[in-house]
């Protein structure tokens, strides 16, 4: 399953009790800021999640086109990378049966506990 910006915004909206439009603008602004930072060549480090960055590649003067066998020049460029943090690595290295058991136990307990709606939600002037 793929998680989209809209899915993230809906989750933020549900968990924080803010309007969906505000949550979407927050998510969109976050990703725009991250994209701008990476384009500038900065490294983004998010504790507990991972590191996003840009690496320069070397030019390849003797690469081959696999269809024609023609030798082509590939110029140097920048490429993005993601290095997962410790918490993600630990979660991914758990046995699959253990993860499924945790998910089943969480879903049976979380369905029973519904948090009350916030008494005074924040206002921003945007409508949802």
N, C-alpha and C positions, 0 to 999 in steps of 0.2 A: 504494500500500500504506500502511496506517496502522500506526504504531508505538504500542503500548499500554504502560502501566506494567509489565505482566507481561513484555513483550518487553525493556524496559530492564533489569528485574531479572535476567532470564535472561542478558543480555549481560554485566552486571556480575558475576554469579555465575561465568560461564565465564572471563572475563578475569582476575578476581582470585582465583579458586579458593575462594570462600566458598560457604556453603550457600545454596540458593535462597531459603529463608525469610528469612534474614538480609538478603540482597540486596533482597528485596521490601519488607521493613520499612524499609530505608534509603531506597529510592526513595519509598515512601509518606510517610515522615517528612519528606523533603525537600520534596515537593509540598505537604504540609500547612503547613509553615513558610512556603513561598512564598505560598500562598493567604492565610494569616493576615496576612502582611506587606502584601500588596496590599489586603486589606480595611481595614487600618489606614490606608491611604493612602500607604504607603511605595513607593519606587521600587526595583526590583531590577536591579542591573547585574552581568552576568556577562561578564567579559572574554573576548573571542574568540567569544562567542555572541550577546549582544544585551542589550537593556534591556526590561524589562516594567514597566508603570506604569498609573496610573489618571488619566484626564482628566475633569474635570467638563464636562457639556454644558449648553447654555443652554435655558431653557424655550421652547417653541414655542406661542405663544398662538393661532396661526391655521393649524394643520395640518389637512389634509383626509383623511377616510376615503375611500380610492379606490373602494370599492364603492358607497357611498351619496352621496358628495359632501358629507357633513355636516362642518361645521367642529368640530374637537375640540381640546382643550387638552392638550398633552404637557408634563408637568412636567420640571424639570431633574433630571438623574441623573448617575451616574458610569459611565464606560465604560472597559474595559481596552484596552491597546494593546501591541504588540510591535514593537520597532525592531531589525532584524537588525544584527549586528555586522559588522565589516569582513571577517572570515574567511568568514562565511556569504555575504556579498554577492559576494566574489571567486569563491567556489565556484559560486554560482548564475549568474554571468555568463560562465562558461566555455562554449565551444561544446559541444553535446550529444555530438558525435562524440568529442571529446577526453575527456569524462567516461567514456563507454562504453569507450574504449581503456584508460584508467587502471584501471577496474573489472575489465576482462578480464585485464590484466597482474597486478593484485593477487590476483585469485582463483586464477590459475595458480601463483603463488609462495606464497601463504598456505596452500594445501591441502597443500603438501609439508612445511611447518614446523609441527610440533605441539609446543607447549611442554610440558616435563615437569610433572607435578602437583606442587603445593607439598608440601614435606616435613613442615611443621608448620602445618596450617591453624589460623586463630584459632578459639577456642571461645567461645561466648556463653551456653550454657545452653538455646538454642532447638534444636529438632530439625526436620529437613526431611522 
